[in-house]
Amino acid sequence: TGAVKQGLAGAHVSMGNTGAVVGAATMGLKTLEGVRRPGIAIIAVLGGHPVTLLDMGANTAPKPEHLVQYGAMGTVLAREVAGVKEPRVGLLNIGEEASKGTEFLRETHDLLASSGQRFIGNVEGNDLFRGVADVIVTDGFTGNVVLKLMEGFAEYLLKLFADELAVRKAP
């Protein structure tokens, strides 16, 4: 964290405890102005384009305003790292309509809609690969489930392809 703060490194990578790393980074590097709760973000190329997803596990019980802050952080990340000129922010939910989801998600939707971000509304899980949003925000519990599902499915597909190739090569 110290090397990043001094400008000697561009990132801090750790194989350690996620909570400890997030805490150390928050104390050592601080957060963006107006951001009170950090989130874990990933940029994944899904459907041929970069999608910034957060939170992937830092905060399993956030408040709606935290997801608005994730949208702001994700917008900066998508623009500065992924090269998306005007990132579109979506809220991961069980339906596209503003009235869908839990009270938490409906309140988050309303806050994002009035946040000044380029909020496009709710997105569903199957939208991750469709390019409808450049930044997708969710709580850390749901985000971590999505992350682990994507990792597991990718591993499954690779094994399936490898097994099929092995069968085709067999004499």
C-alpha positions as CSV (number, residue, x, y, z in Angstrom):
1,T,0.0,0.0,0.0
2,G,2.9,2.4,0.8
3,A,4.4,1.9,-2.7
4,V,1.1,2.8,-4.3
5,K,0.7,5.8,-2.1
6,Q,4.2,7.0,-3.0
7,G,3.5,6.5,-6.8
8,L,6.1,3.7,-7.0
9,A,3.5,1.1,-7.9
10,G,0.3,1.2,-9.8
11,A,-1.5,-1.5,-7.8
12,H,-1.5,-3.6,-4.7
13,V,-2.1,-7.3,-5.1
14,S,-2.5,-9.7,-2.2
15,M,-3.3,-13.3,-1.7
16,G,-4.2,-12.6,1.9
17,N,-7.3,-11.8,3.8
18,T,-9.6,-9.6,1.7
19,G,-11.0,-7.7,4.7
20,A,-7.5,-6.9,5.9
21,V,-6.4,-5.7,2.5
22,V,-9.5,-3.5,2.0
23,G,-9.0,-2.1,5.5
24,A,-5.3,-1.4,5.0
25,A,-6.0,0.2,1.6
26,T,-8.8,2.4,3.0
27,M,-6.7,3.6,5.8
28,G,-3.5,4.0,3.8
29,L,-4.8,5.3,0.5
30,K,-8.1,6.8,1.5
31,T,-11.2,6.7,-0.7
32,L,-12.5,9.0,-3.5
33,E,-14.1,12.2,-2.2
34,G,-17.7,11.4,-1.0
35,V,-17.0,7.6,-0.8
36,R,-17.5,6.2,2.7
37,R,-17.5,2.5,2.0
38,P,-15.0,0.8,-0.4
39,G,-16.1,-2.0,-2.6
40,I,-14.2,-4.7,-4.5
41,A,-14.3,-4.2,-8.3
42,I,-13.4,-6.4,-11.2
43,I,-13.2,-5.6,-14.8
44,A,-14.2,-8.6,-16.9
45,V,-14.5,-8.8,-20.7
46,L,-18.0,-10.2,-21.1
47,G,-19.6,-10.5,-24.5
48,G,-16.6,-8.8,-26.1
49,H,-16.6,-5.6,-24.0
50,P,-15.3,-4.6,-20.6
51,V,-17.8,-4.6,-17.7
52,T,-16.9,-3.2,-14.3
53,L,-18.6,-5.1,-11.5
54,L,-18.8,-4.1,-7.9
55,D,-19.1,-5.0,-5.0
56,M,-17.6,-8.5,-5.4
57,G,-17.5,-9.2,-1.6
58,A,-16.2,-6.3,0.5
59,N,-19.6,-5.3,2.0
60,T,-22.3,-8.0,2.3
61,A,-24.8,-5.7,3.9
62,P,-24.4,-2.2,2.4
63,K,-26.8,0.7,2.6
64,P,-28.3,2.1,-0.7
65,E,-26.0,5.1,-0.6
66,H,-23.0,2.7,-0.7
67,L,-24.2,1.3,-4.0
68,V,-24.5,4.8,-5.4
69,Q,-20.8,5.3,-4.3
70,Y,-19.9,2.0,-6.0
71,G,-21.5,3.5,-9.2
72,A,-19.3,6.5,-8.9
73,M,-16.2,4.5,-8.2
74,G,-17.0,2.0,-11.0
75,T,-17.6,4.9,-13.4
76,V,-14.1,6.3,-12.7
77,L,-12.6,2.8,-13.0
78,A,-14.4,2.0,-16.3
79,R,-13.4,5.3,-17.8
80,E,-9.7,5.5,-16.6
81,V,-8.8,1.8,-16.8
82,A,-11.1,0.2,-19.3
83,G,-11.3,3.2,-21.6
84,V,-15.1,3.5,-21.6
85,K,-15.8,7.2,-22.5
86,E,-19.2,7.5,-20.9
87,P,-19.9,4.5,-18.7
88,R,-23.5,3.4,-18.2
89,V,-24.3,2.2,-14.7
90,G,-26.8,-0.6,-14.0
91,L,-28.2,-2.0,-10.8
92,L,-28.2,-5.8,-10.6
93,N,-31.8,-6.9,-9.8
94,I,-34.3,-9.6,-10.5
95,G,-36.1,-7.5,-13.1
96,E,-35.8,-4.4,-15.3
97,E,-38.7,-2.5,-13.8
98,A,-38.0,0.1,-11.1
99,S,-40.6,-1.6,-8.8
100,K,-38.7,-4.9,-8.8
101,G,-36.6,-6.3,-6.0
102,T,-36.4,-5.8,-2.3
103,E,-37.0,-2.4,-0.5
104,F,-33.2,-2.0,-0.4
105,L,-33.0,-2.4,-4.2
106,R,-35.9,-0.1,-4.9
107,E,-34.4,2.6,-2.7
108,T,-31.0,2.1,-4.3
109,H,-32.7,2.5,-7.8
110,D,-34.2,5.8,-6.8
111,L,-30.9,7.1,-5.4
112,L,-29.0,6.1,-8.5
113,A,-31.6,7.6,-10.7
114,S,-31.1,11.0,-9.0
115,S,-27.4,10.7,-8.6
116,G,-26.2,12.4,-11.8
117,Q,-24.5,9.2,-12.9
118,R,-25.4,7.7,-16.3
119,F,-27.8,5.3,-14.7
120,I,-29.7,3.1,-17.1
121,G,-31.8,1.3,-14.5
122,N,-32.0,-2.3,-13.3
123,V,-30.1,-5.1,-15.2
124,E,-30.7,-8.8,-14.7
125,G,-28.0,-11.5,-14.5
126,N,-28.4,-12.5,-18.1
127,D,-27.6,-8.8,-19.1
128,L,-24.0,-9.2,-17.8
129,F,-23.0,-10.6,-21.3
130,R,-25.2,-8.4,-23.4
131,G,-23.4,-5.1,-23.2
132,V,-26.3,-3.1,-21.7
133,A,-24.2,-1.6,-18.9
134,D,-20.5,-0.8,-18.5
135,V,-20.7,-0.7,-14.7
136,I,-22.9,-3.0,-12.7
137,V,-23.4,-2.5,-9.0
138,T,-24.7,-4.9,-6.4
139,D,-24.1,-5.8,-2.7
140,G,-21.0,-7.8,-1.8
141,F,-23.0,-11.0,-1.0
142,T,-24.7,-11.1,-4.5
143,G,-21.5,-9.9,-6.2
144,N,-19.4,-12.6,-4.6
145,V,-21.9,-15.3,-5.7
146,V,-21.8,-13.9,-9.3
147,L,-18.0,-13.9,-9.3
148,K,-17.8,-17.5,-8.0
149,L,-20.4,-18.6,-10.5
150,M,-18.5,-17.0,-13.4
151,E,-15.2,-18.5,-12.2
152,G,-16.8,-22.0,-11.7
153,F,-18.6,-21.9,-15.1
154,A,-15.4,-20.8,-16.9
155,E,-13.5,-23.7,-15.3
156,Y,-16.3,-26.1,-16.2
157,L,-16.3,-25.0,-19.8
158,L,-12.5,-25.3,-20.1
159,K,-12.6,-28.8,-18.7
160,L,-15.5,-29.7,-21.0
161,F,-13.6,-28.5,-24.1
162,A,-10.3,-30.2,-22.9
163,D,-12.2,-33.5,-22.4
164,E,-13.8,-33.2,-25.8
165,L,-10.4,-32.5,-27.5
166,A,-8.9,-35.5,-25.7
167,V,-11.7,-37.8,-26.9
168,R,-11.2,-36.5,-30.5
169,K,-7.5,-37.1,-30.4
170,A,-7.7,-40.6,-28.9
171,P,-6.9,-43.4,-31.5
